[in-house]
Amino acid sequence: MNETIAAPLWGVWGNEAAVERMQRAARMGPRHAYIISGPASTGKSRLASSFASALICPHTSGAGEGCGSCSTCRRVAKGVLPDVARFDLAYQAVRDEGKSKNMSLNISTVREIGRQVSLRPSESSWRVVIVDDVETMQEPAQEAFLKTLEEPPSYVVILLLTSDADLLLPTVRSRCSMVTMSPVPDAVVANALLARGASQDEAALLAVATRGCVGVALMALEDESRKVVLLDSLHLATSWIAADRYSRMVRAVQLADRFSDARDGVYEQLLAAEVAWRELVLRAADAERVNSHPVTSTCRLPTMEGGHRALAAINRCLRDLDANVRPRAALEMMVLQWPDIQTGMST
């Protein structure tokens, strides 16, 4: 039976520095705008909601934390409190009723955000406006958004959630306080899964497979189809790494040929391969490491240097693909750098 694991502060697993910073802001008085930046499923939305509760909860008593149980906190969590407005691509798609491609937040959405910012709070002394997917704003939309950022009313706090703050204009970034979130250690992900009722083995494997993204791990735990897709990707990557040089090259060519039509799937396979190589390196460094990844129980690295070379090759391939290098050239060069590994060994 799993020991009881206490929920973390604000319900955000890991990223304690970001949570403590926003809690301090709620307690001492916030800036007018924040950029919360980090990869998908690292807790940005939860952090924003908890911050809104900490500001608006009538029972907070200056402690920098919402009570979590009052009507106000429950409505913030459900996204139905009038004083907390949320915008993202999903909101825009519903509003536009399929009339736009919804690949980026458009100027119409920016104008709607501006109208919401101008409204006075109806139930509290603060109005919180949360804008997700903000990195999708094209330059004209960002420029139109500047006016909203420059002179918001004193009772408004704007939270911009993004996976890549570097995609925002310098003028946008300069008007906001930056809060950074990151993937968390596997042990933190495993604890989040154990707290939701996962078994030890399931928590260990999903923690490795999700690369430090707690949100992805929790969704996989609750949705069997998501879990199957995630673990299938992991096993495919394991087979790729454990194969001989010829089979590795064949797989690289197959992925390259799919790149134009299935870019996300190719990236997923590369990231899964990165996980497998990382686990081999960690296993080589620590013989007592738990076999949380299938490749570590049947394969062994002859040298640590080879594993580091493989990881560097994957990172180079990802950069090359982002820079529009021909996919076949990028992937072939990558697998040529991968060392041979010893298979069929129990550790």
VEXDREN-2710 file (C-alpha; in Angstrom, 1 decimal):
% VEXDREN-2710
k/r/px/py/pz
1/MET/0.0/0.0/0.0
2/ASN/1.3/3.5/-0.9
3/GLU/2.1/5.8/1.9
4/THR/0.0/9.0/2.0
5/ILE/1.8/11.7/0.0
6/ALA/0.9/15.3/0.9
7/ALA/-0.3/17.5/-1.9
8/PRO/2.2/20.3/-2.7
9/LEU/1.7/24.0/-2.1
10/TRP/-0.9/25.3/-4.5
11/GLY/-1.3/21.9/-6.0
12/VAL/1.8/22.4/-8.2
13/TRP/4.2/19.5/-8.2
14/GLY/7.8/20.8/-8.3
15/ASN/8.8/24.3/-9.4
16/GLU/8.7/25.4/-5.8
17/ALA/10.6/28.6/-6.6
18/ALA/7.9/29.7/-9.0
19/VAL/5.2/28.9/-6.5
20/GLU/6.9/30.7/-3.7
21/ARG/7.5/33.8/-5.8
22/MET/3.8/34.0/-6.8
23/GLN/2.7/33.3/-3.3
24/ARG/4.8/36.2/-2.1
25/ALA/3.3/38.4/-4.8
26/ALA/-0.2/37.5/-3.7
27/ARG/0.7/38.3/-0.1
28/MET/2.6/41.5/-0.6
29/GLY/0.9/42.9/-3.7
30/PRO/1.3/41.8/-7.3
31/ARG/2.8/43.4/-10.3
32/HIS/0.4/44.4/-13.1
33/ALA/1.5/41.6/-15.5
34/TYR/3.4/38.3/-15.4
35/ILE/4.7/35.9/-18.0
36/ILE/4.6/32.3/-16.8
37/SER/6.9/30.4/-19.2
38/GLY/7.6/26.7/-19.4
39/PRO/7.0/23.5/-21.4
40/ALA/3.5/22.1/-21.7
41/SER/2.1/20.3/-18.7
42/THR/4.5/21.7/-16.1
43/GLY/1.8/23.3/-14.1
44/LYS/1.5/26.8/-15.6
45/SER/-2.3/26.8/-15.6
46/ARG/-2.6/25.4/-12.1
47/LEU/-0.1/28.1/-10.9
48/ALA/-2.2/30.8/-12.5
49/SER/-5.5/29.5/-11.0
50/SER/-4.0/29.2/-7.5
51/PHE/-2.6/32.7/-7.8
52/ALA/-6.0/34.0/-8.7
53/SER/-7.5/32.2/-5.7
54/ALA/-4.8/33.6/-3.4
55/LEU/-5.7/37.1/-4.5
56/ILE/-9.5/36.8/-4.6
57/CYS/-10.4/34.3/-1.8
58/PRO/-12.3/36.2/0.9
59/HIS/-10.7/34.0/3.6
60/THR/-7.0/34.4/2.6
61/SER/-6.3/36.8/5.4
62/GLY/-3.1/38.0/3.8
63/ALA/-1.6/34.5/3.9
64/GLY/-1.0/34.4/0.2
65/GLU/-3.1/31.2/-0.3
66/GLY/-6.7/30.6/-1.1
67/CYS/-8.7/28.4/1.3
68/GLY/-9.6/26.1/-1.6
69/SER/-13.0/25.2/-0.2
70/CYS/-15.2/28.4/-0.4
71/SER/-17.5/29.2/-3.3
72/THR/-15.0/31.7/-4.7
73/CYS/-12.1/29.2/-4.8
74/ARG/-14.3/26.5/-6.2
75/ARG/-15.5/28.8/-9.0
76/VAL/-11.9/29.9/-9.8
77/ALA/-10.9/26.2/-10.1
78/LYS/-13.9/25.5/-12.4
79/GLY/-13.2/28.7/-14.5
80/VAL/-16.6/30.2/-13.8
81/LEU/-15.8/33.1/-11.5
82/PRO/-16.6/36.5/-13.3
83/ASP/-13.5/38.2/-11.8
84/VAL/-11.2/35.7/-13.5
85/ALA/-11.2/35.8/-17.3
86/ARG/-9.4/33.1/-19.3
87/PHE/-8.4/33.2/-23.0
88/ASP/-6.7/30.6/-25.1
89/LEU/-7.0/28.9/-28.5
90/ALA/-9.8/26.7/-27.4
91/TYR/-11.8/29.8/-26.2
92/GLN/-11.1/31.4/-29.6
93/ALA/-12.3/28.4/-31.5
94/VAL/-15.6/28.3/-29.7
95/ARG/-16.1/32.0/-30.2
96/ASP/-15.3/32.0/-33.9
97/GLU/-17.4/28.9/-34.5
98/GLY/-14.9/27.4/-37.0
99/LYS/-14.6/30.6/-39.0
100/SER/-10.9/30.9/-38.5
101/LYS/-8.0/28.3/-38.5
102/ASN/-7.3/29.1/-34.8
103/MET/-3.6/28.4/-35.2
104/SER/-2.8/31.7/-33.4
105/LEU/-4.6/34.1/-31.0
106/ASN/-5.9/36.8/-33.4
107/ILE/-6.5/40.5/-33.0
108/SER/-10.2/39.9/-32.3
109/THR/-9.2/38.0/-29.2
110/VAL/-6.7/40.7/-28.3
111/ARG/-9.5/43.2/-28.4
112/GLU/-11.8/41.0/-26.3
113/ILE/-9.0/40.7/-23.7
114/GLY/-8.8/44.5/-23.7
115/ARG/-12.5/44.8/-23.0
116/GLN/-12.3/42.3/-20.2
117/VAL/-9.4/44.2/-18.7
118/SER/-11.4/47.4/-18.6
119/LEU/-14.2/45.8/-16.5
120/ARG/-14.2/46.4/-12.8
121/PRO/-14.3/43.3/-10.5
122/SER/-17.7/42.4/-9.4
123/GLU/-17.1/40.2/-6.3
124/SER/-13.6/41.1/-5.1
125/SER/-11.0/43.8/-5.2
126/TRP/-9.0/42.2/-8.0
127/ARG/-9.6/41.2/-11.6
128/VAL/-7.3/38.5/-13.0
129/VAL/-7.0/37.9/-16.7
130/ILE/-5.2/34.7/-17.8
131/VAL/-4.1/34.4/-21.4
132/ASP/-2.7/31.0/-22.4
133/ASP/-1.1/30.0/-25.8
134/VAL/0.2/33.6/-25.9
135/GLU/3.3/32.5/-27.9
136/THR/0.9/31.9/-30.9
137/MET/0.2/35.6/-31.2
138/GLN/1.6/37.0/-34.5
139/GLU/3.5/40.2/-34.3
140/PRO/0.5/42.5/-35.3
141/ALA/-1.6/40.9/-32.5
142/GLN/1.3/41.3/-30.0
143/GLU/1.7/45.0/-31.0
144/ALA/-2.1/45.5/-30.5
145/PHE/-1.8/43.9/-27.1
146/LEU/0.9/46.3/-25.9
147/LYS/-1.6/49.0/-25.2
148/THR/-3.5/46.7/-22.8
149/LEU/-0.2/45.8/-21.1
150/GLU/1.0/49.4/-20.8
151/GLU/-1.8/50.9/-18.8
152/PRO/-4.1/48.3/-17.2
153/PRO/-6.3/49.5/-14.3
154/SER/-4.8/49.2/-10.9
155/TYR/-7.1/46.4/-9.9
156/VAL/-6.1/44.1/-12.8
157/VAL/-3.4/41.5/-12.9
158/ILE/-2.6/39.9/-16.3
159/LEU/-1.0/36.4/-16.5
160/LEU/0.5/35.4/-19.8
161/LEU/1.1/31.6/-20.1
162/THR/3.5/30.5/-22.8
163/SER/5.7/27.5/-23.7
164/ASP/8.4/29.8/-25.2
165/ALA/8.8/33.4/-23.9
166/ASP/11.4/34.1/-26.6
167/LEU/8.6/34.1/-29.2
168/LEU/7.2/37.2/-27.6
169/LEU/8.3/40.7/-28.7
170/PRO/10.9/42.3/-26.4
171/THR/8.4/45.1/-25.8
172/VAL/5.9/42.6/-24.5
173/ARG/8.5/40.9/-22.3
174/SER/9.8/44.2/-20.9
175/ARG/6.3/45.1/-19.5
176/CYS/5.9/41.8/-17.6
177/SER/7.6/40.1/-14.7
178/MET/9.0/36.7/-15.8
179/VAL/8.3/33.5/-13.9
180/THR/9.9/30.3/-15.3
181/MET/8.7/26.7/-14.9
182/SER/10.6/23.6/-15.9
183/PRO/10.1/19.8/-16.1
184/VAL/10.6/18.2/-12.7
185/PRO/12.6/15.2/-11.5
186/ASP/11.2/11.8/-12.1
187/ALA/10.8/11.3/-8.4
188/VAL/8.4/14.3/-8.2
189/VAL/6.3/13.0/-11.1
190/ALA/6.2/9.6/-9.5
191/ASN/5.0/11.1/-6.2
192/ALA/2.2/12.9/-8.0
193/LEU/1.1/9.6/-9.6
194/LEU/1.3/7.7/-6.3
195/ALA/-0.9/10.4/-4.7
196/ARG/-3.5/9.7/-7.4
197/GLY/-3.4/5.9/-6.7
198/ALA/-0.9/4.6/-9.2
199/SER/1.1/1.5/-8.3
200/GLN/4.9/1.9/-7.7
201/ASP/5.8/0.2/-11.0
202/GLU/3.2/2.2/-13.0
203/ALA/4.4/5.5/-11.3
204/ALA/8.1/4.7/-12.1
205/LEU/7.5/3.9/-15.7
206/LEU/5.2/6.8/-16.4
207/ALA/7.5/9.2/-14.7
208/VAL/10.3/8.3/-17.0
209/ALA/8.1/8.2/-20.1
210/THR/6.7/11.7/-19.5
211/ARG/10.0/13.5/-19.2
212/GLY/9.2/15.5/-16.1
213/CYS/5.8/16.8/-17.2
214/VAL/3.4/16.1/-14.4
215/GLY/0.3/17.0/-16.3
216/VAL/1.0/14.5/-19.1
217/ALA/1.7/11.8/-16.5
218/LEU/-1.6/12.5/-14.6
219/MET/-3.6/12.5/-17.9
220/ALA/-2.0/9.2/-18.9
221/LEU/-2.9/7.7/-15.5
222/GLU/-6.6/8.7/-15.9
223/ASP/-6.9/7.9/-19.6
224/GLU/-5.9/4.4/-20.7
225/SER/-5.7/5.3/-24.4
226/ARG/-3.3/8.1/-23.6
227/LYS/-1.2/5.7/-21.5
228/VAL/-1.1/3.2/-24.3
229/VAL/0.1/5.7/-26.9
230/LEU/2.7/7.0/-24.5
231/LEU/4.1/3.6/-23.6
232/ASP/4.0/2.4/-27.2
233/SER/6.1/5.4/-28.2
234/LEU/8.6/4.5/-25.4
235/HIS/8.8/0.8/-26.5
236/LEU/9.3/1.8/-30.1
237/ALA/12.2/4.0/-29.1
238/THR/13.6/1.2/-27.0
239/SER/13.5/-1.2/-30.0
240/TRP/15.2/1.5/-32.1
241/ILE/18.0/1.9/-29.7
242/ALA/18.5/-1.8/-29.2
243/ALA/18.6/-2.6/-32.9
244/ASP/21.7/-3.1/-35.0
245/ARG/23.2/-0.3/-37.1
246/TYR/21.4/-1.2/-40.3
247/SER/18.0/-1.4/-38.6
248/ARG/18.6/1.9/-36.8
249/MET/19.3/3.5/-40.2
250/VAL/16.2/2.0/-41.8
251/ARG/14.1/3.4/-38.9
252/ALA/15.7/6.8/-39.3
253/VAL/14.9/6.9/-43.0
254/GLN/11.3/5.9/-42.3
255/LEU/10.9/8.7/-39.8
256/ALA/12.5/11.2/-42.2
257/ASP/10.0/10.2/-44.9
258/ARG/7.1/10.8/-42.6
259/PHE/8.4/14.2/-41.3
260/SER/6.4/16.5/-43.6
261/ASP/3.1/14.8/-42.8
262/ALA/3.7/13.7/-39.2
263/ARG/6.1/16.2/-37.7
264/ASP/4.8/15.9/-34.1
265/GLY/5.0/12.1/-34.3
266/VAL/8.7/12.2/-35.4
267/TYR/9.5/14.7/-32.6
268/GLU/7.8/12.4/-30.1
269/GLN/10.0/9.4/-31.3
270/LEU/13.1/11.5/-31.0
271/LEU/12.2/12.6/-27.5
272/ALA/11.3/9.0/-26.5
273/ALA/14.7/7.9/-27.8
274/GLU/16.3/10.7/-25.7
275/VAL/14.6/9.2/-22.6
276/ALA/15.9/5.7/-23.4
277/TRP/19.5/6.9/-23.9
278/ARG/19.3/9.0/-20.7
279/GLU/18.1/6.0/-18.7
280/LEU/21.0/3.9/-20.1
281/VAL/23.5/6.6/-19.0
282/LEU/21.9/6.9/-15.5
283/ARG/21.9/3.1/-15.2
284/ALA/25.5/2.9/-16.2
285/ALA/26.3/5.5/-13.5
286/ASP/24.3/3.8/-10.8
287/ALA/24.1/0.0/-10.9
288/GLU/21.5/0.1/-8.2
289/ARG/19.1/2.3/-10.1
290/VAL/15.5/0.8/-10.3
291/ASN/14.7/-0.6/-13.7
292/SER/12.0/2.0/-14.4
293/HIS/12.6/1.9/-18.2
294/PRO/12.5/-1.4/-20.2
295/VAL/15.8/-0.7/-21.9
296/THR/17.8/-0.7/-18.7
297/SER/16.9/-4.3/-17.8
298/THR/18.2/-5.8/-21.1
299/CYS/20.8/-3.4/-22.4
300/ARG/24.1/-1.9/-21.2
301/LEU/26.4/0.9/-22.4
302/PRO/29.9/-0.2/-23.0
303/THR/31.1/3.4/-22.1
304/MET/29.5/6.4/-20.6
305/GLU/31.0/8.6/-23.3
306/GLY/29.0/6.8/-25.9
307/GLY/25.8/7.5/-24.1
308/HIS/26.6/11.2/-23.8
309/ARG/27.5/11.2/-27.5
310/ALA/24.1/9.7/-28.4
311/LEU/22.3/12.3/-26.3
312/ALA/24.2/15.1/-28.0
313/ALA/23.4/13.7/-31.4
314/ILE/19.7/13.7/-30.6
315/ASN/19.8/17.3/-29.5
316/ARG/21.7/18.3/-32.6
317/CYS/19.1/16.5/-34.8
318/LEU/16.3/18.4/-33.0
319/ARG/18.0/21.7/-33.7
320/ASP/18.7/20.8/-37.3
321/LEU/15.0/19.9/-37.9
322/ASP/13.9/23.2/-36.3
323/ALA/16.4/24.9/-38.7
324/ASN/14.9/23.1/-41.7
325/VAL/17.8/20.9/-42.4
326/ARG/16.7/18.0/-44.7
327/PRO/15.1/15.4/-42.3
328/ARG/16.9/12.5/-43.9
329/ALA/20.3/14.1/-43.5
330/ALA/19.6/15.1/-39.9
331/LEU/18.3/11.7/-38.8
332/GLU/20.9/9.7/-40.6
333/MET/23.7/11.8/-39.1
334/MET/22.1/11.3/-35.7
335/VAL/22.0/7.5/-35.7
336/LEU/25.5/7.3/-37.1
337/GLN/26.7/8.9/-33.8
338/TRP/24.9/6.3/-31.7
339/PRO/27.2/3.7/-30.1
340/ASP/26.6/0.0/-30.2
341/ILE/25.0/-1.3/-27.0
342/GLN/25.2/-4.7/-25.4
343/THR/21.8/-6.4/-25.4
344/GLY/20.2/-9.4/-23.7
345/MET/21.9/-8.6/-20.4
346/SER/20.2/-8.7/-17.0
347/THR/21.4/-6.1/-14.5
END
